[in-house]
């Protein structure tokens, strides 16, 4: 597993955990610029990691502010 995948997995787990606490506003921090860029440009990434990021983005839409 690359460090990018590990960071993405941690982000996904964080989103699911915070959502289970019914938190409405949340700030996620990462030092991985490539993940942030992929999340903000999610419709342009057709790679496997891009698909995973789209799934995380859908989970993030459950919050009122991310």
Buried (B, 14 or more C-beta within 10 A) or exposed (E): EEEEEEBBEEBBEBBEEBBEEEEEEBEBEBEBEEBBEBBEEBEEBEEEBBEBBBEBBEBBEBBEEB
